[in-house]
Structure formats: structure tokens, C-alpha cells
Amino acid sequence: MKDNLRYCEKYSTKAVECQIRTENYITSQYLNFNSLLGGEPDPFKYDYVIGNPPYMKILKDAPEATAMPEICYGAPNMYFLFASMGLFKSCPGKIAMCIW
């Protein structure tokens, strides 16, 4: 993935800047997602968000589930949390995509 993104940055006819997130994608952004004290008042948004979320159920008290309480009902799924965070991180009218 890293090589493909670097290729796009180098050879695209448009300006392309890519970020590969290595920290926990959900828990690292919970302050912003929940508009909590300590979060950014106007968090950075992306034109395109591409994700490859894990397809797995998690416990209701898992850190990722408690980071997004408005999203979790019943038995939460990690892929749904990733998709929701991708939408949150997208600029209005832009694209968020999950690859399964």
C-alpha cells in the first residue's frame, strides 16, 4: 500500500498528499469525534479517505466501542466503526471508501 500511495504522489497530474495511519485509528481520534474537551474545535478533514478495516466483532466495552458510543448498538463491528470514522474525517461532499 505504501509503495502504491507514493507512486500516486509522484506521478499524479494533480497534487496528492497521502498519510498512512499506524496508530489505533479509532481511539486516537475519539476526542474529536465526540467533541470532547481536549479535542480540536475544527478537526482536519480529508478530500478522500480510503480504508481497509478489519472485519470483526468487538466487545461492547472494547476501547474502540467506548470511543464511539453514538455508533455502537448491540454487538459492535470494527468495520462499521472504521466506516463511520472515515465519514467523519471526510470533507462535506467528498469521498470516504472502505475496501473489504
Secondary structure, DSSP 8 states (H G I E B T S, - for coil): -HHHHHHHHHH-SS--------S-TTGGGHHHHTT-TTS-SS---EEEEEE-----B--TTSHHHHH-TTT--SS-BHHHHHHHHHHHTEEEEEEEEE--
